[in-house]
């Protein structure tokens, strides 16, 4: 290329950048197309046009342009990283990983490429490789917020909550306003018994004082209220194939439309069949994904919502900062998070007296606790659930314990007690099912923890899970007795186990997340399976394990028992909820 040709190309590129700054996209694209058609093409123009194509979702065109860029500049790491991103957009994940890896070979300090590759590995459940990759990056760039944050997420996904807590805290040291790190830290604190209730509550109050929860308040439009029906809004990122949907769907279905008008505000990134089904269960559906908090708050206020529910708390995809704009006069948190939000703008939290006994629980909440008369939730069993079969101990002669909980709940303290259970019940086995168990490093860590307590690896079966709901539930046919985790009990997993005829032994503690087992089991007439000490937990496993006849009877009558319980009384629980909501609304309208 002649010097004159190169100089002209550079001048054209500067002009293109000026056009882009002015928002003149079409003219900028036209100029870039000209530069790309030149012989030889201008490499920087190929790259820039590829970036624009990628932003518009034209991944195939972006790939072609990036390959052209790399034919001119084989070690252009920006182009290599962008090629990886475009290939990922097209679903060509192995090729994308290769492009990111080549970027790092040429430029090990390219943090964005390292994060992109780590995210691909994490999605492929290759957590050990992702962790190693990120730790190498942090060694090169200790002050990187994004590297530390992604390491924390990888550690949490492996079930290593204490290590994740440390990494989230390091992220927040580097960036105190990092909302996702702040919320993930709060969630991670619940998994380990090392953090007291007061410590966890103090962290929630600290989060509420952080910048993301102190937005600049702007006036919202006057809330129209035509009278008549009470307008209730439910806001969630989990109106999809998610555990929360199993608990909110029956309520949406049973709401009294004569008294209540139901709005759903969906912060759903990837809608699915469940999303479509839920759309048909409300009066108005609003998609707020990608909408700024203030704009979403203005939309809610404009809809005249009287009572607004948060169904996510400090979990992934939640929109708690939106509530700080006070889009509704009454704001309530429910179902999706096992604790206080810490926000003064959140007025109430719905629970029951078993999950949150009156007393200390009230003092460690920024919200007022509203206790439903029986259960804090109702459950919709999966339609795909297979039929019940007799417990496996009748055929194989030994007891199989099982836990299908999030691996973060399977702490060293839990493994220590489960090891005692296995020693106490001769020839028994334990089936653990969780997606991260596909990773060799995760499997090795879990088995090593059991071996520290004298439990041979052949007594532990590690299952990484199945793709479909039916296949997932069929795995319960291989379990005789469910072992609940602590201090973070199962909720959905306990409901699933009971629906599949598997009794669950739970250890109740001093906080909501360690008392959901007590609430669910008691409401199903199974209070005897709720224990309050490790010794009682161990003794209960012995008792249940030795009575094979009762296990057979339990399984045969399991679904009828649940159908008669408050847990599946969607109509009754919804009426109880509506009574509370009507009283709240009436009280709010009385003269002060």
C-alpha positions, -999 to +999 in steps of 0.1 A: +000+000+000+014+034-010+020+061+017-005+083-001-032+055-001-026+049+036-028+086+044-061+090+025-075+059+043-066+074+077-082+107+068-114+089+057-114+069+090-112+101+111-141+115+091-161+082+097-154+085+135-167+121+134-198+110+116-204+083+143-199+108+171-226+129+154-249+099+152-248+098+114-247+060+112-259+055+076-233+079+061-206+064+083-215+029+071-214+040+034-179+055+038-167+023+056-181+001+028-161+022+003-129+017+023-136-020+026-141-024-012-107-007-019-078-028-031-062-035-008-090-028+017-083-007+048-079-031+077-092-006+103-123+001+082-130-037+080-127-039+118-149-008+125-176-019+101-175-054+117-181-039+151-211-019+137-225-051+121-221-070+153-240-043+173-268-047+148-269-085+153-254-092+118-230-117+131-223-135+099-213-103+081-192-093+111-173-126+109-165-121+072-152-086+078-131-097+108-115-125+088-107-100+061-091-077+088-070-106+101-059-116+066-043-081+065-032-079+102-029-115+115-020-104+151-047-077+155-059-088+189-089-064+189-101-081+157-095-116+171-115-108+203-143-093+182-142-125+160-147-146+191-176-125+202-193-127+167-187-165+165-203-169+200-232-148+187-236-174+159-234-203+184-200-215+171-186-218+206-155-239+200-144-216+172-151-186+195-130-201+223-102-207+199-103-170+188-102-158+224-074-182+232-054-170+202-059-134+214-044-143+248-015-161+232-006-129+215-015-105+243-019-122+277-029-089+293-060-085+271-085-087+300-117-086+279-106-116+259-098-134+291-132-127+305-149-137+273-131-171+273-138-176+310-175-170+305-176-195+277-159-221+299-183-213+328-213-218+305-198-251+294-195-260+332-157-261+329-153-242+361-118-254+371-104-241+337-123-208+340-110-203+376-074-209+365-078-185+335-092-157+357-066-162+385-038-159+359-054-127+347-057-112+382-020-120+387-013-099+356-038-072+366-047-073+403-068-041+401-092-054+375-128-052+388-142-074+360-116-102+365-122-103+403-160-102+398-160-130+373-138-151+395-163-146+423-191-159+401-171-189+390-163-198+426-199-194+436-210-216+407-187-243+420-204-241+454-175-225+472-195-197+488-168-186+514-142-182+486-168-164+465-176-140+494-140-130+497-138-124+459-170-103+459-156-083+488-124-077+468-145-066+438-163-041+461-131-028+475-121-020+440-155-006+430-179+001+460-207+008+436-207-025+417-244-035+420-241-071+409-212-078+432-230-062+461-262-083+455-243-115+448-223-110+481-256-107+500-269-139+485-237-158+491-236-149+528-266-171+534-249-203+525-223-206+552-231-209+590-200-187+596-221-155+592-246-146+619-280-132+612-269-098+626-239-098+603-260-106+573-286-079+582-259-053+587-246-061+552-281-056+537-283-022+554-248-013+541-259-023+506-290-001+509-267+029+516-246+022+485-250+045+454-271+021+432-298+022+459-296+060+462-307+071+427-315+107+419-352+109+426-372+124+398-409+132+400-431+104+386-464+111+369-494+112+391-507+077+397-541+074+380-565+053+400-600+050+385-613+032+416-628-003+416-603-031+414-570-029+434-541-028+409-514-053+418-481-055+400-456-084+401-420-076+390-396-105+383-367-116+361-380-152+366-413-153+346-397-182+328-386-218+334-374-210+369-382-221+404-400-189+412-425-195+384-436-227+402-447-206+432-462-175+415-481-192+387-508-207+409-513-174+426-517-156+392-541-183+381-563-180+413-564-142+418-600-129+421-602-107+389-634-091+403-614-075+431-578-073+417-563-062+384-530-080+378-500-065+360-467-084+354-435-065+348-411-089+332-373-083+334-368-115+313-337-117+290-347-150+273-385-156+273-396-193+270-428-214+270-433-206+307-432-169+299-459-173+273-481-193+297-477-166+324-487-139+300-521-154+298-526-152+335-525-115+340-545-085+328-515-065+315-480-078+306-451-053+305-416-061+292-391-039+311-359-058+302-333-033+291-354-004+303-337+022+326-349+021+363-365+055+362-383+048+329-396+015+343-407+032+375-425+058+355-443+031+335-454+014+367-466+047+382-484+055+350-502+022+352-516+033+386-502+003+405-515+003+441-494-026+454-461-036+437-444-069+445-407-077+441-402-114+435-364-115+433-348-097+462-310-096+458-308-123+431-297-123+395-318-100+373-336-083+401-346-046+398-345-035+434-330+000+426-363+006+407-382+003+439-361+032+453-380+055+430-412+046+449-434+038+418-462+024+440-476+035+474-473+000+488-442-021+480-437-058+491-410-084+487-420-121+484-409-156+473-377-150+454-353-141+482-349-155+518-343-123+536-348-086+541-339-063+512-326-037+536-344-010+517-364+016+535-386+019+504-397-018+507-426-017+531-434-053+537-422-089+533-446-118+532-438-150+551-454-173+577-449-179+614-429-212+608-404-197+583-401-165+604-412-169+640-423-136+656-396-119+676-360-116+664-370-121+628-390-088+630-361-068+644-337-080+617-358-067+588-361-033+573-396-043+562-426-052+584-433-089+582-467-100+571-473-136+581-499-156+561-520-179+583-506-212+571-478-211+545-458-184+529-461-200+495-480-225+474-465-248+449-474-260+414-461-295+407-446-300+373-470-314+347-442-336+333-436-354+366-434-392+361-456-416+380-446-428+414-427-461+418-418-481+449-387-469+468-354-484+454-344-500+487-370-527+481-350-539+451-314-532+459-315-539+496-298-507+507-309-471+515-300-443+491-300-408+505-302-379+481-298-342+477-305-323+445-298-289+460-277-261+447-241-272+454-234-239+473-257-253+500-236-284+503-211-269+527-182-286+545-205-286+576-232-303+557-208-329+543-195-336+578-231-344+591-240-364+560-208-385+565-220-393+600-254-403+585-237-427+561-216-442+589-248-446+610-268-464+583-247-495+571-244-500+533-262-468+526-253-446+496-257-409+488-268-395+454-258-358+449-272-341+418-261-307+406-249-293+373-214-282+385-206-319+392-197-323+355-165-305+363-136-328+374-123-303+399-156-298+415-162-336+417-127-341+432-133-315+459-166-330+470-153-365+471-122-354+490-144-337+517-163-370+522-130-390+523-118-367+551-146-381+571-139-417+562-165-421+535-153-441+505-158-426+471-178-456+459-206-447+484-211-413+468-227-410+434-222-376+417-248-367+390-245-336+369-282-336+360-304-341+331-317-316+305-355-320+309-379-316+338-391-352+335-356-367+334-347-345+364-376-358+384-370-394+374-338-393+393-358-392+425-369-427+417-334-437+427-336-420+461-352-434+493-347-405+517-339-368+510-314-350+531-320-313+534-291-288+535-284-263+562-282-234+571-298-229+536-326-254+532-341-265+500-374-251+489-382-262+453-361-293+458-380-302+489-413-297+471-401-318+442-389-346+464-422-348+483-441-348+450-420-378+439-427-396+472-393-390+489-394-379+525-370-351+534-353-348+567-346-311+576-325-293+601-342-260+612-322-230+622-327-194+632-334-177+599-358-179+570-334-198+547-329-224+574-366-227+582-383-232+548-380-269+553-398-266+586-426-246+569-430-269+540-428-302+559-451-290+587-477-277+562-476-312+546-483-329+579-446-340+582-435-320+613-418-352+627-392-349+599-381-314+611-352-316+635-335-288+656-300-303+662-274-324+644-280-352+669-317-353+662-311-351+625-288-381+627-313-400+649-342-393+625-322-406+595-316-439+614-353-442+623-366-435+588-340-456+571-347-488+590-385-488+583-388-499+547-425-506+550-433-470+560-411-457+531-433-478+507-465-465+523-452-429+523-444-430+486-477-446+476-497-419+494-474-389+488-493-370+461-527-374+478-511-360+510-497-330+492-530-324+474-547-321+508-520-298+522-519-260+523-488-262+500-511-271+471-541-251+482-535-224+456-571-210+459-569-209+497-535-193+499-544-167+473-575-158+492-554-154+524-529-132+504-558-111+490-572-105+525-539-091+535-536-069+504-571-056+507-565-046+543-532-029+534-549-009+506-578+001+528-555+012+556-534+033+532-564+052+521-577+061+555-571+097+566-539+100+586 
